[in-house]
Amino acid sequence: MVMNHEIIIFTPIFILFIGFTVFLILKKRKRSAKSIYKLIDDLEKKYIY
C-alpha cells in the first residue's frame, strides 16, 4: 500500500483555511448591541408611527 503524501500534507492545510475563512465571515457579521438597538428603533419608527 502506497500512501498519497499530497493528501496527507494538504488536507489539514485546506481544513484550516476553510475554518479561518468561516471564522472571519462570522466575525464580520457580528453586530454590536448599539447597532441592534438602532435597527429595532428604525423598524419601530417605520411600522408604528
C-alpha positions as CSV (number, residue, x, y, z in Angstrom):
1,M,0.0,0.0,0.0
2,V,1.4,3.4,-1.0
3,M,0.2,6.4,0.9
4,N,-0.5,9.5,-1.1
5,H,1.6,12.1,0.7
6,E,0.0,15.1,-1.1
7,I,-3.4,14.2,0.5
8,I,-1.7,13.8,4.0
9,I,0.0,17.2,3.7
10,F,-2.7,19.3,2.0
11,T,-5.8,18.1,3.8
12,P,-5.1,19.8,7.2
13,I,-3.9,23.0,5.5
14,F,-7.2,23.0,3.4
15,I,-9.3,22.4,6.6
16,L,-7.5,25.2,8.4
17,F,-8.1,27.6,5.5
18,I,-11.8,26.8,5.4
19,G,-12.1,27.2,9.2
20,F,-10.3,30.5,9.1
21,T,-12.5,31.9,6.3
22,V,-15.7,30.8,8.2
23,F,-14.4,32.5,11.4
24,L,-13.6,35.7,9.5
25,I,-17.1,35.8,7.9
26,L,-18.8,35.2,11.2
27,K,-16.7,37.8,13.0
28,K,-17.6,40.3,10.3
29,R,-21.3,39.6,10.6
30,K,-21.4,40.1,14.4
31,R,-23.4,43.1,15.3
32,S,-22.8,45.3,18.3
33,A,-25.7,46.0,20.8
34,K,-25.8,49.6,19.7
35,S,-26.4,48.7,16.0
36,I,-29.1,46.2,17.1
37,Y,-30.9,48.8,19.2
38,K,-30.7,51.3,16.3
39,L,-32.2,48.7,13.9
40,I,-35.1,48.0,16.3
41,D,-35.7,51.7,16.7
42,D,-35.8,52.3,12.9
43,L,-38.2,49.4,12.5
44,E,-40.5,50.8,15.2
45,K,-40.5,54.2,13.5
46,K,-41.2,52.7,10.2
47,Y,-44.1,50.4,11.2
48,I,-45.7,52.0,14.3
49,Y,-45.6,55.8,13.7
